[in-house]
Amino acid sequence: MGSTPKRYRRLLIKDPSKAHLRWSVVRQNPEAYVSGTVRHPDHKTIRLDDWHRVFTNTENRAPAMRHLVFID
């Protein structure tokens, strides 16, 4: 389950012991732009001479994957 910064601060005020848990900052559905050499173990290496927007995988839109969320 995710949280907003405001909700996180309220939680720590209510229960300061939670500050010692291993929290991570992540982004849901981020935007990214790439240029240059792009490598990935699942794909052929490509060279991009200009900036290109990266789109996340859309497998979470399949009915069988409706509960899948990409968080990075």
N, CA, C, O and CB atoms as a CASP TS submission, in Angstrom:
PFRMAT TS
TARGET T0000
AUTHOR 0000-0000-0000
METHOD Language model
MODEL 1
PARENT N/A
ATOM      1  N   MET     1       0.840  -1.185   0.000  1.00  0.00           N
ATOM      2  CA  MET     1       0.000   0.000   0.000  1.00  0.00           C
ATOM      3  C   MET     1       0.883   1.246   0.000  1.00  0.00           C
ATOM      4  O   MET     1       1.876   1.303   0.725  1.00  0.00           O
ATOM      5  CB  MET     1      -0.955   0.000   1.220  1.00  0.00           C
ATOM      6  N   GLY     2       0.535   2.211  -0.786  1.00  0.00           N
ATOM      7  CA  GLY     2       1.303   3.444  -0.853  1.00  0.00           C
ATOM      8  C   GLY     2       0.755   4.496   0.093  1.00  0.00           C
ATOM      9  O   GLY     2      -0.274   4.302   0.740  1.00  0.00           O
ATOM     10  N   SER     3       1.453   5.595   0.158  1.00  0.00           N
ATOM     11  CA  SER     3       1.054   6.689   1.035  1.00  0.00           C
ATOM     12  C   SER     3       1.509   8.002   0.426  1.00  0.00           C
ATOM     13  O   SER     3       2.458   8.039  -0.357  1.00  0.00           O
ATOM     14  CB  SER     3       1.641   6.510   2.459  1.00  0.00           C
ATOM     15  N   THR     4       0.842   9.057   0.781  1.00  0.00           N
ATOM     16  CA  THR     4       1.273  10.390   0.379  1.00  0.00           C
ATOM     17  C   THR     4       2.216  10.924   1.452  1.00  0.00           C
ATOM     18  O   THR     4       2.199  10.425   2.577  1.00  0.00           O
ATOM     19  CB  THR     4       0.049  11.349   0.169  1.00  0.00           C
ATOM     20  N   PRO     5       3.046  11.933   1.133  1.00  0.00           N
ATOM     21  CA  PRO     5       3.922  12.510   2.163  1.00  0.00           C
ATOM     22  C   PRO     5       3.139  13.026   3.380  1.00  0.00           C
ATOM     23  O   PRO     5       3.580  12.869   4.519  1.00  0.00           O
ATOM     24  CB  PRO     5       4.744  13.651   1.564  1.00  0.00           C
ATOM     25  N   LYS     6       1.989  13.636   3.132  1.00  0.00           N
ATOM     26  CA  LYS     6       1.175  14.163   4.237  1.00  0.00           C
ATOM     27  C   LYS     6       0.697  13.025   5.146  1.00  0.00           C
ATOM     28  O   LYS     6       0.764  13.127   6.371  1.00  0.00           O
ATOM     29  CB  LYS     6      -0.042  14.954   3.687  1.00  0.00           C
ATOM     30  N   ARG     7       0.220  11.951   4.536  1.00  0.00           N
ATOM     31  CA  ARG     7      -0.262  10.808   5.318  1.00  0.00           C
ATOM     32  C   ARG     7       0.885  10.137   6.084  1.00  0.00           C
ATOM     33  O   ARG     7       0.704   9.683   7.214  1.00  0.00           O
ATOM     34  CB  ARG     7      -0.951   9.785   4.395  1.00  0.00           C
ATOM     35  N   TYR     8       2.045  10.081   5.466  1.00  0.00           N
ATOM     36  CA  TYR     8       3.228   9.511   6.106  1.00  0.00           C
ATOM     37  C   TYR     8       3.602  10.320   7.359  1.00  0.00           C
ATOM     38  O   TYR     8       3.872   9.744   8.413  1.00  0.00           O
ATOM     39  CB  TYR     8       4.416   9.475   5.110  1.00  0.00           C
ATOM     40  N   ARG     9       3.617  11.657   7.239  1.00  0.00           N
ATOM     41  CA  ARG     9       3.943  12.501   8.395  1.00  0.00           C
ATOM     42  C   ARG     9       2.933  12.321   9.520  1.00  0.00           C
ATOM     43  O   ARG     9       3.308  12.255  10.691  1.00  0.00           O
ATOM     44  CB  ARG     9       3.998  13.972   7.980  1.00  0.00           C
ATOM     45  N   ARG    10       1.652  12.240   9.167  1.00  0.00           N
ATOM     46  CA  ARG    10       0.615  12.021  10.197  1.00  0.00           C
ATOM     47  C   ARG    10       0.810  10.681  10.892  1.00  0.00           C
ATOM     48  O   ARG    10       0.631  10.573  12.105  1.00  0.00           O
ATOM     49  CB  ARG    10      -0.794  12.085   9.571  1.00  0.00           C
ATOM     50  N   LEU    11       1.175   9.667  10.128  1.00  0.00           N
ATOM     51  CA  LEU    11       1.408   8.345  10.693  1.00  0.00           C
ATOM     52  C   LEU    11       2.559   8.377  11.702  1.00  0.00           C
ATOM     53  O   LEU    11       2.466   7.780  12.775  1.00  0.00           O
ATOM     54  CB  LEU    11       1.706   7.334   9.578  1.00  0.00           C
ATOM     55  N   LEU    12       3.651   9.081  11.351  1.00  0.00           N
ATOM     56  CA  LEU    12       4.791   9.145  12.262  1.00  0.00           C
ATOM     57  C   LEU    12       4.494   9.964  13.516  1.00  0.00           C
ATOM     58  O   LEU    12       5.033   9.678  14.585  1.00  0.00           O
ATOM     59  CB  LEU    12       5.987   9.729  11.546  1.00  0.00           C
ATOM     60  N   ILE    13       3.653  10.964  13.395  1.00  0.00           N
ATOM     61  CA  ILE    13       3.238  11.726  14.582  1.00  0.00           C
ATOM     62  C   ILE    13       2.419  10.826  15.502  1.00  0.00           C
ATOM     63  O   ILE    13       2.586  10.847  16.722  1.00  0.00           O
ATOM     64  CB  ILE    13       2.413  12.989  14.178  1.00  0.00           C
ATOM     65  N   LYS    14       1.543  10.044  14.908  1.00  0.00           N
ATOM     66  CA  LYS    14       0.686   9.147  15.685  1.00  0.00           C
ATOM     67  C   LYS    14       1.483   7.990  16.296  1.00  0.00           C
ATOM     68  O   LYS    14       1.226   7.585  17.430  1.00  0.00           O
ATOM     69  CB  LYS    14      -0.436   8.597  14.803  1.00  0.00           C
ATOM     70  N   ASP    15       2.456   7.456  15.534  1.00  0.00           N
ATOM     71  CA  ASP    15       3.232   6.300  15.997  1.00  0.00           C
ATOM     72  C   ASP    15       4.696   6.471  15.581  1.00  0.00           C
ATOM     73  O   ASP    15       5.097   5.951  14.540  1.00  0.00           O
ATOM     74  CB  ASP    15       2.647   4.969  15.420  1.00  0.00           C
ATOM     75  N   PRO    16       5.506   7.192  16.377  1.00  0.00           N
ATOM     76  CA  PRO    16       6.906   7.458  16.022  1.00  0.00           C
ATOM     77  C   PRO    16       7.754   6.197  15.820  1.00  0.00           C
ATOM     78  O   PRO    16       8.783   6.258  15.146  1.00  0.00           O
ATOM     79  CB  PRO    16       7.535   8.301  17.091  1.00  0.00           C
ATOM     80  N   SER    17       7.351   5.074  16.379  1.00  0.00           N
ATOM     81  CA  SER    17       8.132   3.843  16.206  1.00  0.00           C
ATOM     82  C   SER    17       8.149   3.386  14.747  1.00  0.00           C
ATOM     83  O   SER    17       9.032   2.624  14.355  1.00  0.00           O
ATOM     84  CB  SER    17       7.564   2.729  17.092  1.00  0.00           C
ATOM     85  N   LYS    18       7.195   3.835  13.945  1.00  0.00           N
ATOM     86  CA  LYS    18       7.140   3.465  12.529  1.00  0.00           C
ATOM     87  C   LYS    18       8.277   4.111  11.728  1.00  0.00           C
ATOM     88  O   LYS    18       8.558   3.681  10.609  1.00  0.00           O
ATOM     89  CB  LYS    18       5.787   3.869  11.933  1.00  0.00           C
ATOM     90  N   ALA    19       8.927   5.128  12.278  1.00  0.00           N
ATOM     91  CA  ALA    19      10.027   5.795  11.577  1.00  0.00           C
ATOM     92  C   ALA    19      11.204   4.853  11.371  1.00  0.00           C
ATOM     93  O   ALA    19      12.024   5.083  10.482  1.00  0.00           O
ATOM     94  CB  ALA    19      10.479   7.032  12.352  1.00  0.00           C
ATOM     95  N   HIS    20      11.305   3.804  12.169  1.00  0.00           N
ATOM     96  CA  HIS    20      12.419   2.872  12.071  1.00  0.00           C
ATOM     97  C   HIS    20      12.167   1.748  11.066  1.00  0.00           C
ATOM     98  O   HIS    20      13.043   0.911  10.851  1.00  0.00           O
ATOM     99  CB  HIS    20      12.707   2.283  13.425  1.00  0.00           C
ATOM    100  N   LEU    21      10.990   1.717  10.451  1.00  0.00           N
ATOM    101  CA  LEU    21      10.711   0.727   9.412  1.00  0.00           C
ATOM    102  C   LEU    21      11.469   1.100   8.139  1.00  0.00           C
ATOM    103  O   LEU    21      11.921   2.236   7.991  1.00  0.00           O
ATOM    104  CB  LEU    21       9.182   0.629   9.132  1.00  0.00           C
ATOM    105  N   ARG    22      11.603   0.164   7.243  1.00  0.00           N
ATOM    106  CA  ARG    22      12.330   0.404   5.991  1.00  0.00           C
ATOM    107  C   ARG    22      11.385   0.999   4.944  1.00  0.00           C
ATOM    108  O   ARG    22      10.791   0.266   4.154  1.00  0.00           O
ATOM    109  CB  ARG    22      12.967  -0.915   5.462  1.00  0.00           C
ATOM    110  N   TRP    23      11.249   2.311   4.940  1.00  0.00           N
ATOM    111  CA  TRP    23      10.391   3.012   3.993  1.00  0.00           C
ATOM    112  C   TRP    23      11.188   3.302   2.719  1.00  0.00           C
ATOM    113  O   TRP    23      12.401   3.505   2.773  1.00  0.00           O
ATOM    114  CB  TRP    23       9.834   4.329   4.614  1.00  0.00           C
ATOM    115  N   SER    24      10.505   3.320   1.583  1.00  0.00           N
ATOM    116  CA  SER    24      11.129   3.654   0.304  1.00  0.00           C
ATOM    117  C   SER    24      10.264   4.670  -0.427  1.00  0.00           C
ATOM    118  O   SER    24       9.035   4.594  -0.401  1.00  0.00           O
ATOM    119  CB  SER    24      11.336   2.386  -0.564  1.00  0.00           C
ATOM    120  N   VAL    25      10.923   5.620  -1.079  1.00  0.00           N
ATOM    121  CA  VAL    25      10.215   6.575  -1.928  1.00  0.00           C
ATOM    122  C   VAL    25      10.171   5.977  -3.328  1.00  0.00           C
ATOM    123  O   VAL    25      11.208   5.626  -3.890  1.00  0.00           O
ATOM    124  CB  VAL    25      10.913   7.996  -1.925  1.00  0.00           C
ATOM    125  N   VAL    26       8.977   5.860  -3.887  1.00  0.00           N
ATOM    126  CA  VAL    26       8.798   5.321  -5.232  1.00  0.00           C
ATOM    127  C   VAL    26       7.855   6.224  -6.017  1.00  0.00           C
ATOM    128  O   VAL    26       7.132   7.035  -5.438  1.00  0.00           O
ATOM    129  CB  VAL    26       8.253   3.869  -5.182  1.00  0.00           C
ATOM    130  N   ARG    27       7.867   6.079  -7.299  1.00  0.00           N
ATOM    131  CA  ARG    27       6.992   6.866  -8.170  1.00  0.00           C
ATOM    132  C   ARG    27       6.090   5.906  -8.934  1.00  0.00           C
ATOM    133  O   ARG    27       6.533   4.863  -9.415  1.00  0.00           O
ATOM    134  CB  ARG    27       7.820   7.765  -9.156  1.00  0.00           C
ATOM    135  N   GLN    28       4.838   6.272  -9.034  1.00  0.00           N
ATOM    136  CA  GLN    28       3.909   5.485  -9.838  1.00  0.00           C
ATOM    137  C   GLN    28       3.698   6.188 -11.159  1.00  0.00           C
ATOM    138  O   GLN    28       3.413   7.385 -11.195  1.00  0.00           O
ATOM    139  CB  GLN    28       2.561   5.273  -9.103  1.00  0.00           C
ATOM    140  N   ASN    29       3.836   5.445 -12.245  1.00  0.00           N
ATOM    141  CA  ASN    29       3.668   5.975 -13.605  1.00  0.00           C
ATOM    142  C   ASN    29       4.546   7.203 -13.873  1.00  0.00           C
ATOM    143  O   ASN    29       4.030   8.255 -14.249  1.00  0.00           O
ATOM    144  CB  ASN    29       2.207   6.334 -13.842  1.00  0.00           C
ATOM    145  N   PRO    30       5.852   7.082 -13.684  1.00  0.00           N
ATOM    146  CA  PRO    30       6.735   8.230 -13.924  1.00  0.00           C
ATOM    147  C   PRO    30       6.897   8.506 -15.414  1.00  0.00           C
ATOM    148  O   PRO    30       6.593   7.651 -16.246  1.00  0.00           O
ATOM    149  CB  PRO    30       8.106   7.989 -13.288  1.00  0.00           C
ATOM    150  N   GLU    31       7.376   9.700 -15.748  1.00  0.00           N
ATOM    151  CA  GLU    31       7.728  10.046 -17.121  1.00  0.00           C
ATOM    152  C   GLU    31       9.241  10.050 -17.226  1.00  0.00           C
ATOM    153  O   GLU    31       9.928  10.534 -16.327  1.00  0.00           O
ATOM    154  CB  GLU    31       7.127  11.429 -17.541  1.00  0.00           C
ATOM    155  N   ALA    32       9.758   9.519 -18.310  1.00  0.00           N
ATOM    156  CA  ALA    32      11.202   9.510 -18.528  1.00  0.00           C
ATOM    157  C   ALA    32      11.487   9.776 -19.994  1.00  0.00           C
ATOM    158  O   ALA    32      10.713   9.398 -20.874  1.00  0.00           O
ATOM    159  CB  ALA    32      11.826   8.164 -18.085  1.00  0.00           C
ATOM    160  N   TYR    33      12.618  10.437 -20.243  1.00  0.00           N
ATOM    161  CA  TYR    33      13.080  10.721 -21.598  1.00  0.00           C
ATOM    162  C   TYR    33      14.509  10.198 -21.730  1.00  0.00           C
ATOM    163  O   TYR    33      15.312  10.326 -20.805  1.00  0.00           O
ATOM    164  CB  TYR    33      13.004  12.258 -21.918  1.00  0.00           C
ATOM    165  N   VAL    34      14.818   9.613 -22.874  1.00  0.00           N
ATOM    166  CA  VAL    34      16.145   9.024 -23.071  1.00  0.00           C
ATOM    167  C   VAL    34      16.758   9.475 -24.387  1.00  0.00           C
ATOM    168  O   VAL    34      16.060   9.843 -25.331  1.00  0.00           O
ATOM    169  CB  VAL    34      16.063   7.498 -23.031  1.00  0.00           C
ATOM    170  N   SER    35      18.083   9.437 -24.419  1.00  0.00           N
ATOM    171  CA  SER    35      18.858   9.715 -25.613  1.00  0.00           C
ATOM    172  C   SER    35      20.151   8.926 -25.499  1.00  0.00           C
ATOM    173  O   SER    35      20.616   8.649 -24.393  1.00  0.00           O
ATOM    174  CB  SER    35      19.129  11.252 -25.788  1.00  0.00           C
ATOM    175  N   GLY    36      20.733   8.564 -26.632  1.00  0.00           N
ATOM    176  CA  GLY    36      21.988   7.816 -26.592  1.00  0.00           C
ATOM    177  C   GLY    36      21.749   6.327 -26.709  1.00  0.00           C
ATOM    178  O   GLY    36      20.760   5.891 -27.299  1.00  0.00           O
ATOM    179  N   THR    37      22.658   5.546 -26.146  1.00  0.00           N
ATOM    180  CA  THR    37      22.588   4.090 -26.227  1.00  0.00           C
ATOM    181  C   THR    37      21.681   3.556 -25.127  1.00  0.00           C
ATOM    182  O   THR    37      21.846   3.883 -23.952  1.00  0.00           O
ATOM    183  CB  THR    37      23.997   3.465 -26.121  1.00  0.00           C
ATOM    184  N   VAL    38      20.726   2.732 -25.527  1.00  0.00           N
ATOM    185  CA  VAL    38      19.783   2.141 -24.575  1.00  0.00           C
ATOM    186  C   VAL    38      19.966   0.629 -24.614  1.00  0.00           C
ATOM    187  O   VAL    38      19.823  -0.006 -25.659  1.00  0.00           O
ATOM    188  CB  VAL    38      18.295   2.544 -24.907  1.00  0.00           C
ATOM    189  N   ARG    39      20.285   0.071 -23.453  1.00  0.00           N
ATOM    190  CA  ARG    39      20.491  -1.383 -23.351  1.00  0.00           C
ATOM    191  C   ARG    39      19.499  -1.976 -22.377  1.00  0.00           C
ATOM    192  O   ARG    39      19.145  -1.356 -21.374  1.00  0.00           O
ATOM    193  CB  ARG    39      21.935  -1.712 -22.906  1.00  0.00           C
ATOM    194  N   HIS    40      19.056  -3.174 -22.679  1.00  0.00           N
ATOM    195  CA  HIS    40      18.183  -3.930 -21.782  1.00  0.00           C
ATOM    196  C   HIS    40      18.410  -5.405 -22.085  1.00  0.00           C
ATOM    197  O   HIS    40      18.498  -5.789 -23.251  1.00  0.00           O
ATOM    198  CB  HIS    40      16.658  -3.527 -21.959  1.00  0.00           C
ATOM    199  N   PRO    41      18.508  -6.248 -21.036  1.00  0.00           N
ATOM    200  CA  PRO    41      18.804  -7.662 -21.282  1.00  0.00           C
ATOM    201  C   PRO    41      17.754  -8.383 -22.125  1.00  0.00           C
ATOM    202  O   PRO    41      18.066  -9.399 -22.746  1.00  0.00           O
ATOM    203  CB  PRO    41      18.948  -8.371 -19.977  1.00  0.00           C
ATOM    204  N   ASP    42      16.534  -7.890 -22.161  1.00  0.00           N
ATOM    205  CA  ASP    42      15.470  -8.547 -22.921  1.00  0.00           C
ATOM    206  C   ASP    42      15.358  -8.055 -24.364  1.00  0.00           C
ATOM    207  O   ASP    42      14.567  -8.597 -25.136  1.00  0.00           O
ATOM    208  CB  ASP    42      14.156  -8.340 -22.224  1.00  0.00           C
ATOM    209  N   HIS    43      16.145  -7.030 -24.744  1.00  0.00           N
ATOM    210  CA  HIS    43      15.983  -6.423 -26.064  1.00  0.00           C
ATOM    211  C   HIS    43      17.335  -6.113 -26.699  1.00  0.00           C
ATOM    212  O   HIS    43      18.365  -6.063 -26.027  1.00  0.00           O
ATOM    213  CB  HIS    43      15.145  -5.147 -25.963  1.00  0.00           C
ATOM    214  N   LYS    44      17.299  -5.908 -28.002  1.00  0.00           N
ATOM    215  CA  LYS    44      18.485  -5.495 -28.740  1.00  0.00           C
ATOM    216  C   LYS    44      18.869  -4.065 -28.326  1.00  0.00           C
ATOM    217  O   LYS    44      17.993  -3.232 -28.093  1.00  0.00           O
ATOM    218  CB  LYS    44      18.237  -5.582 -30.279  1.00  0.00           C
ATOM    219  N   THR    45      20.169  -3.783 -28.236  1.00  0.00           N
ATOM    220  CA  THR    45      20.647  -2.435 -27.924  1.00  0.00           C
ATOM    221  C   THR    45      20.308  -1.502 -29.082  1.00  0.00           C
ATOM    222  O   THR    45      20.478  -1.855 -30.249  1.00  0.00           O
ATOM    223  CB  THR    45      22.181  -2.434 -27.645  1.00  0.00           C
ATOM    224  N   ILE    46      19.824  -0.298 -28.741  1.00  0.00           N
ATOM    225  CA  ILE    46      19.495   0.695 -29.773  1.00  0.00           C
ATOM    226  C   ILE    46      20.224   2.001 -29.481  1.00  0.00           C
ATOM    227  O   ILE    46      20.620   2.262 -28.345  1.00  0.00           O
ATOM    228  CB  ILE    46      17.959   0.935 -29.844  1.00  0.00           C
ATOM    229  N   ARG    47      20.395   2.814 -30.510  1.00  0.00           N
ATOM    230  CA  ARG    47      21.028   4.125 -30.391  1.00  0.00           C
ATOM    231  C   ARG    47      20.002   5.179 -30.784  1.00  0.00           C
ATOM    232  O   ARG    47      19.468   5.149 -31.893  1.00  0.00           O
ATOM    233  CB  ARG    47      22.316   4.226 -31.282  1.00  0.00           C
ATOM    234  N   LEU    48      19.727   6.109 -29.873  1.00  0.00           N
ATOM    235  CA  LEU    48      18.773   7.192 -30.119  1.00  0.00           C
ATOM    236  C   LEU    48      19.548   8.501 -30.217  1.00  0.00           C
ATOM    237  O   LEU    48      20.191   8.925 -29.257  1.00  0.00           O
ATOM    238  CB  LEU    48      17.687   7.266 -28.987  1.00  0.00           C
ATOM    239  N   ASP    49      19.484   9.133 -31.376  1.00  0.00           N
ATOM    240  CA  ASP    49      20.228  10.379 -31.589  1.00  0.00           C
ATOM    241  C   ASP    49      19.519  11.596 -31.013  1.00  0.00           C
ATOM    242  O   ASP    49      20.167  12.603 -30.724  1.00  0.00           O
ATOM    243  CB  ASP    49      20.464  10.589 -33.063  1.00  0.00           C
ATOM    244  N   ASP    50      18.202  11.525 -30.841  1.00  0.00           N
ATOM    245  CA  ASP    50      17.416  12.619 -30.261  1.00  0.00           C
ATOM    246  C   ASP    50      16.735  12.111 -28.994  1.00  0.00           C
ATOM    247  O   ASP    50      16.804  10.922 -28.685  1.00  0.00           O
ATOM    248  CB  ASP    50      16.359  13.164 -31.283  1.00  0.00           C
ATOM    249  N   TRP    51      16.084  13.001 -28.267  1.00  0.00           N
ATOM    250  CA  TRP    51      15.364  12.629 -27.052  1.00  0.00           C
ATOM    251  C   TRP    51      14.045  11.950 -27.404  1.00  0.00           C
ATOM    252  O   TRP    51      13.331  12.384 -28.308  1.00  0.00           O
ATOM    253  CB  TRP    51      15.111  13.866 -26.171  1.00  0.00           C
ATOM    254  N   HIS    52      13.736  10.890 -26.683  1.00  0.00           N
ATOM    255  CA  HIS    52      12.498  10.134 -26.884  1.00  0.00           C
ATOM    256  C   HIS    52      11.846   9.876 -25.536  1.00  0.00           C
ATOM    257  O   HIS    52      12.524   9.579 -24.552  1.00  0.00           O
ATOM    258  CB  HIS    52      12.771   8.796 -27.627  1.00  0.00           C
ATOM    259  N   ARG    53      10.530   9.991 -25.502  1.00  0.00           N
ATOM    260  CA  ARG    53       9.808   9.682 -24.264  1.00  0.00           C
ATOM    261  C   ARG    53       9.681   8.164 -24.129  1.00  0.00           C
ATOM    262  O   ARG    53       9.408   7.457 -25.099  1.00  0.00           O
ATOM    263  CB  ARG    53       8.397  10.362 -24.250  1.00  0.00           C
ATOM    264  N   VAL    54       9.884   7.687 -22.908  1.00  0.00           N
ATOM    265  CA  VAL    54       9.764   6.261 -22.610  1.00  0.00           C
ATOM    266  C   VAL    54       8.376   6.012 -22.040  1.00  0.00           C
ATOM    267  O   VAL    54       7.923   6.736 -21.153  1.00  0.00           O
ATOM    268  CB  VAL    54      10.877   5.787 -21.612  1.00  0.00           C
ATOM    269  N   PHE    55       7.707   4.995 -22.548  1.00  0.00           N
ATOM    270  CA  PHE    55       6.403   4.603 -22.023  1.00  0.00           C
ATOM    271  C   PHE    55       6.549   3.264 -21.309  1.00  0.00           C
ATOM    272  O   PHE    55       7.255   2.371 -21.778  1.00  0.00           O
ATOM    273  CB  PHE    55       5.338   4.518 -23.162  1.00  0.00           C
ATOM    274  N   THR    56       5.886   3.137 -20.190  1.00  0.00           N
ATOM    275  CA  THR    56       5.965   1.887 -19.442  1.00  0.00           C
ATOM    276  C   THR    56       5.194   0.785 -20.148  1.00  0.00           C
ATOM    277  O   THR    56       4.341   1.038 -20.998  1.00  0.00           O
ATOM    278  CB  THR    56       5.434   2.077 -18.025  1.00  0.00           C
ATOM    279  N   ASN    57       5.512  -0.412 -19.780  1.00  0.00           N
ATOM    280  CA  ASN    57       4.828  -1.578 -20.299  1.00  0.00           C
ATOM    281  C   ASN    57       3.328  -1.452 -20.018  1.00  0.00           C
ATOM    282  O   ASN    57       2.938  -0.960 -18.960  1.00  0.00           O
ATOM    283  CB  ASN    57       5.402  -2.874 -19.675  1.00  0.00           C
ATOM    284  N   THR    58       2.503  -1.882 -20.938  1.00  0.00           N
ATOM    285  CA  THR    58       1.050  -1.757 -20.771  1.00  0.00           C
ATOM    286  C   THR    58       0.374  -3.080 -20.410  1.00  0.00           C
ATOM    287  O   THR    58      -0.847  -3.197 -20.515  1.00  0.00           O
ATOM    288  CB  THR    58       0.435  -1.211 -22.041  1.00  0.00           C
ATOM    289  N   GLU    59       1.151  -4.069 -19.989  1.00  0.00           N
ATOM    290  CA  GLU    59       0.545  -5.362 -19.662  1.00  0.00           C
ATOM    291  C   GLU    59      -0.454  -5.251 -18.518  1.00  0.00           C
ATOM    292  O   GLU    59      -1.335  -6.102 -18.390  1.00  0.00           O
ATOM    293  CB  GLU    59       1.623  -6.370 -19.303  1.00  0.00           C
ATOM    294  N   ASN    60      -0.336  -4.215 -17.678  1.00  0.00           N
ATOM    295  CA  ASN    60      -1.283  -4.051 -16.577  1.00  0.00           C
ATOM    296  C   ASN    60      -2.687  -3.684 -17.071  1.00  0.00           C
ATOM    297  O   ASN    60      -3.631  -3.687 -16.281  1.00  0.00           O
ATOM    298  CB  ASN    60      -0.779  -2.983 -15.616  1.00  0.00           C
ATOM    299  N   ARG    61      -2.839  -3.373 -18.341  1.00  0.00           N
ATOM    300  CA  ARG    61      -4.160  -3.063 -18.899  1.00  0.00           C
ATOM    301  C   ARG    61      -4.918  -4.306 -19.335  1.00  0.00           C
ATOM    302  O   ARG    61      -6.112  -4.238 -19.628  1.00  0.00           O
ATOM    303  CB  ARG    61      -4.018  -2.124 -20.074  1.00  0.00           C
ATOM    304  N   ALA    62      -4.237  -5.429 -19.380  1.00  0.00           N
ATOM    305  CA  ALA    62      -4.900  -6.689 -19.743  1.00  0.00           C
ATOM    306  C   ALA    62      -5.840  -7.094 -18.617  1.00  0.00           C
ATOM    307  O   ALA    62      -5.488  -6.936 -17.448  1.00  0.00           O
ATOM    308  CB  ALA    62      -3.856  -7.819 -20.026  1.00  0.00           C
ATOM    309  N   PRO    63      -7.033  -7.615 -18.933  1.00  0.00           N
ATOM    310  CA  PRO    63      -7.989  -7.996 -17.896  1.00  0.00           C
ATOM    311  C   PRO    63      -7.400  -8.924 -16.825  1.00  0.00           C
ATOM    312  O   PRO    63      -7.732  -8.794 -15.647  1.00  0.00           O
ATOM    313  CB  PRO    63      -9.175  -8.662 -18.533  1.00  0.00           C
ATOM    314  N   ALA    64      -6.550  -9.838 -17.218  1.00  0.00           N
ATOM    315  CA  ALA    64      -5.972 -10.780 -16.248  1.00  0.00           C
ATOM    316  C   ALA    64      -4.960 -10.104 -15.324  1.00  0.00           C
ATOM    317  O   ALA    64      -4.609 -10.656 -14.281  1.00  0.00           O
ATOM    318  CB  ALA    64      -5.302 -11.941 -16.982  1.00  0.00           C
ATOM    319  N   MET    65      -4.494  -8.925 -15.697  1.00  0.00           N
ATOM    320  CA  MET    65      -3.475  -8.229 -14.905  1.00  0.00           C
ATOM    321  C   MET    65      -4.024  -6.958 -14.263  1.00  0.00           C
ATOM    322  O   MET    65      -3.256  -6.041 -13.970  1.00  0.00           O
ATOM    323  CB  MET    65      -2.273  -7.885 -15.779  1.00  0.00           C
ATOM    324  N   ARG    66      -5.311  -6.885 -14.043  1.00  0.00           N
ATOM    325  CA  ARG    66      -5.932  -5.654 -13.557  1.00  0.00           C
ATOM    326  C   ARG    66      -5.433  -5.208 -12.181  1.00  0.00           C
ATOM    327  O   ARG    66      -5.627  -4.050 -11.814  1.00  0.00           O
ATOM    328  CB  ARG    66      -7.415  -5.836 -13.504  1.00  0.00           C
ATOM    329  N   HIS    67      -4.804  -6.080 -11.422  1.00  0.00           N
ATOM    330  CA  HIS    67      -4.302  -5.712 -10.110  1.00  0.00           C
ATOM    331  C   HIS    67      -2.812  -5.365 -10.130  1.00  0.00           C
ATOM    332  O   HIS    67      -2.232  -5.058  -9.088  1.00  0.00           O
ATOM    333  CB  HIS    67      -4.554  -6.835  -9.135  1.00  0.00           C
ATOM    334  N   LEU    68      -2.195  -5.414 -11.306  1.00  0.00           N
ATOM    335  CA  LEU    68      -0.776  -5.107 -11.451  1.00  0.00           C
ATOM    336  C   LEU    68      -0.568  -3.601 -11.515  1.00  0.00           C
ATOM    337  O   LEU    68      -1.280  -2.912 -12.245  1.00  0.00           O
ATOM    338  CB  LEU    68      -0.197  -5.782 -12.708  1.00  0.00           C
ATOM    339  N   VAL    69       0.402  -3.075 -10.757  1.00  0.00           N
ATOM    340  CA  VAL    69       0.743  -1.670 -10.774  1.00  0.00           C
ATOM    341  C   VAL    69       2.246  -1.569 -10.926  1.00  0.00           C
ATOM    342  O   VAL    69       2.985  -2.257 -10.223  1.00  0.00           O
ATOM    343  CB  VAL    69       0.248  -0.941  -9.491  1.00  0.00           C
ATOM    344  N   PHE    70       2.718  -0.713 -11.843  1.00  0.00           N
ATOM    345  CA  PHE    70       4.138  -0.492 -11.998  1.00  0.00           C
ATOM    346  C   PHE    70       4.552   0.634 -11.060  1.00  0.00           C
ATOM    347  O   PHE    70       4.022   1.742 -11.139  1.00  0.00           O
ATOM    348  CB  PHE    70       4.499  -0.161 -13.472  1.00  0.00           C
ATOM    349  N   ILE    71       5.490   0.350 -10.183  1.00  0.00           N
ATOM    350  CA  ILE    71       6.024   1.353  -9.260  1.00  0.00           C
ATOM    351  C   ILE    71       7.538   1.308  -9.382  1.00  0.00           C
ATOM    352  O   ILE    71       8.150   0.245  -9.286  1.00  0.00           O
ATOM    353  CB  ILE    71       5.557   1.095  -7.771  1.00  0.00           C
ATOM    354  N   ASP    72       8.140   2.491  -9.597  1.00  0.00           N
ATOM    355  CA  ASP    72       9.578   2.546  -9.732  1.00  0.00           C
ATOM    356  C   ASP    72      10.135   3.653  -8.899  1.00  0.00           C
ATOM    357  O   ASP    72      11.348   3.861  -8.880  1.00  0.00           O
ATOM    358  CB  ASP    72       9.980   2.719 -11.168  1.00  0.00           C
TER
END
